[in-house]
Amino acid sequence: MSRGARRWRFMTTIVAAVLCAATLTTGAEARPLDEVVASKNIRIVTYLDNLPFSDEKDGKPFGIEIDLGRAIARELGVDAEFVLRMQGETADDDLRANVWRGPLTGGGVGDVMLHVPVDREFALRNKEAVIGNPYFQQRIVLAIHPELTGEQPNFDIFKEKKVSVQLGTVADYFLMRYEDGALIDNISHFVKPEAGAKEFLSKETSAWLGIRSDIEGLLRSSDAEAVFVEPQMDGIVRTNWVLGTAVNEKSRDLQYAIGAAIDKITESGEIEKIYAKYGVTYIRPPL
């Protein structure tokens, strides 16, 4: 390579690095409460492709957490601006991208992130964020056709009956390992949740194991409902967890204000109505 070519490559590398740094440093930064209030705007980050909680259609966000975010903004006396992003490989990645560092592709962080697991161990290893304000409990449940499974089935029924589950989930792991694989021949895997709903509604499967809010949201789109049971699931890592909010650790006062807003929305019954709008049963987190 000639000296001129080497110099050209060096210069283009430097320019690319500068442009990349500019992209990473531009965009929104997390703000404390007084700055949010003064701006009359709060930037709320939540997920794309995460119905019934949040998604986008024709460029407009919708879902449970979009309505919740608007209610929070109203209580703070500001407007809500939503940033919807795809989930990363881990929830830790999502906190880094959306709360304190920003995505590698640029775009900045939000003032608050919704749909964050409220978990002590998770919080301890993500000290750059403040996690809390629990507003909903997720539960793994079994949706059943009682005429096929009985009113209170245990998992032995699926040695004979078909059960559907989303591939690669905690529920899938439990079913696959049940009694050293005793159910494998009767587990119907799906990748897209809509496929699981179709199988269940047509009674190709007698039951569907998964997260209650996901199942209810999908069934609502077909104007259908299900009977839910919570059979004992020995050996499963977790059958329920709590969703809350996260802010940058420099924005603790904003987190407190958001918590007060959520408390008001919850006590008034508004949050239950928001969930009902999307066909989901509101499950209040344990105090």
N, C-alpha and C positions, 0 to 999 in steps of 0.2 A: 504494500500500500504506500502511495506517495505521501510526502510530507503534507502537501496541500489537502489530500483526502483525509489524512489523520486529523488535521486541524479542523476540517469541516465536520467530521464525525464528533470530535470533542465539543465543538460549538453547538451542534444540534442537540447533543446530550444535555449540555448545560441549559439550553433554552427549554427543553422538555421538562427538566427538573424544576426550573423556575415556574413554568406554567402549571405543573402538577402542584407545587407548593401553594401557588395562588389559588388554585381550585380548592385545596384542602382548607385554606384559612379564610376563604370568603364564605358568606352565608351566615345564618343565624347562630347566635350564641345563647346559652341559657341565661335567664334573667331572674332577679329576685322579684318579690311581689310588687314593690313600688314601681319598678320599671314596667312590669306587665300592665298594671292599672293605668299608669301614665300614658302608655301606648294605646290603650283601649282595645287591646288584642292579645289573645293567648294562643300560642302555637301548640297544638295537640298532636302527638304522634301516636298512631296505632297501625294495625296491619292491613295490607291488601289481602284479598282472597281468604278472608277469615270470617265468613258468615256463620251464624247470624250476627256476629259482633261488628264487623266492619268490612266494607268492600267499596268498589267504585263502579258506577254505571253512567255512561255518557259524560264522563268527566266529573261526576258529582258523587261525593261520599255518602254512604247510607249504612244503617245498621244500628244495633243496640248502643254501641259505644260512641257512635256519632251523635245520637240523641242525648246520651249521657254527657258527652263533652259539651254540647250546646247548653245543657242545663247547668253544668258547672260554670261555664263562662257567664251565663246570665246572672248567677248568684255572685260572681265576682265583679259584675258590672262592666264586662268587656265582651268583645266579639270573639267567636271561635274560628281559628284557622286550622284546617286539618292537613297533616302530612301523612299519607299512607305509604308504607314501605313493606316490601316482602320480608318474611321472617329469615333470619340468619340461621346458621347451623346450630347455634345455641342461644339461649336467652341471655347469657353473658355477652355474646357478640352484639345482640340487639341493644343492650344497655350502653355499650361503648359507642355504637353508631348513632343512637338516638337521644342519649341523655348527656354524655360528658365529652366525647371526643369528636363525633361526627362521622359520617360514612366516608370511606376511602375515596369515593367518587365525587365527594363534595356535597354541599347542600345544607350543611349545618345541623344543629340539634334542635329539639323541641324544648318548649318550656316545661312540658310534662308528657310522660308516656303512659298510656293506658294498657290494660291487658298484661300486667306484670305479675308474675307469681310472688305472693307474699310468703316468704320462707326465710327462716333465720339464717340457715347456712348459706343460702344464695345471697342474702344481704351482706353477710360478713365478708364474702369474697369479692364484693363489688362496692367498696367503700367510697368510690367516687360518686355514688348515687345514694339517694335517700329513698327507701322503699317502704310503702305502708298504705294507709287509707283503704283497707279491704272493703270491697263493695259487692262481691259475688263469690259464691262457692260452686266450683265445678265438681261434678260427681260422675264416676263411671257406673253405669246402670245397665240393666238388661231389659230391652224392649221386647215384649212377647206377644204372641197370639195365644191367649189362654186356652182356646179350644184345641191347640196343638201341643202345648207344653204343660197344661194344668195351671192353676192359679198361683202357686208358689213353687216353681221348679228349682231344682238344684242342677249343677252342671252335668250330672250323670245322664240327664235326659238327652244330652247331645252325643251320647254314644249311639243313639238311634236317629235323632232329629238333626236337621241342618241348622247351623247358627252362622250368622255373618259377622264380619269384623274387618275393620280397615287394616290393611297390611302395614306392618312395621310399628304398630302402636303398642302401648303397655297392655291394652286389652288383648291384642293378638298374642303377645308374648305369654300372657297368662293362659289363654286357651291352648296354645301349642304345647305348653309344658304340663298341662293338667294331667295328673296321674301318668306321668312319663309318656305323654303323647297319645293317650287313650281316645282323644276326640279328633285327631288329625283328619281322618277320612270324612268327617262331617263339618269341617270348617270351610266356609265359603269366604275367600278373601276378595276384597275389592280395593282399588286404588282411589278412584273418584267416589266421594260420598254419595253422589246421585245414583251410582250403580247399586250401592248398598240399600238405599231407600227403595229403589225399584224392585229388588229381590224380596225385600221384606213386605212391601205392599202387595206384591203378587203372591205372597205366601210360598215362594220358592224356598225361603228360609223360615223357620219357626220362631226365630228370635234374632236379636241384633245387639251385640255388646259394644258399648262405646260411651262417649260423653253425652250426658243427657241433653245439654243445651244444643249440641250439634244435631242430635237426632230429632229433637223437637222442631228446630228451625227448618230442617229438611222436610219433615213431614208436613209442616204448615204450608209449604209451597205446593203441596198436593192436596191441601184441605183435608189432611188425615191426622189422626192422633194414634197414640199407642198406650198400652198398659205397661207400666214400669215396675220392676222389682229390683231389689238390691240383695241378691244372694251372697252368702259368705264367700269371700275370695281369698282363701289362705295362700300366702306366699306372694301376693301381688305387692309391688313396692308401695303404691299409694292409690287409694280409691277415690280420694277427694283432695282438692287443693283450692286455695283462695286467690282471687285476682284483685289487684290493687293498682296503685300508681307509683311512678318513680320520677324524681326530679334530680337535677344536679345538686351535689352536696352543698353548693354555695347558695342554693335557693330554698333553704329549709322553711323560711317564712311563707313561701308560696305553697309548699306542701301542706303546711298547717291550714292555710286558707282553703285549699282544695278539700282537705278533710272535713272542715266545717261545712262546706257547701254540700259534700256528699251526705253528711249526717242529716242536713236539712232536707235534701231530696229524698232520702230514705224514710225519715220519720213522717213526711207528708204523704207517703204512698206513691209519689211520682215515679220512683225508680221501678216499682212493681208494675206500673202501667206501661213504662217503656219496654220492659221485657215482654209483657203480655202482647204488645203491639206486634212483636215478631214471633209470637207463638211459643215463647219460652217461659217456663215456670221460674219465677224469681226465688232464689235460695239465698237467704241472708247469711253471711259468714258468722260463725260462732263468735261470741264476744270474748 
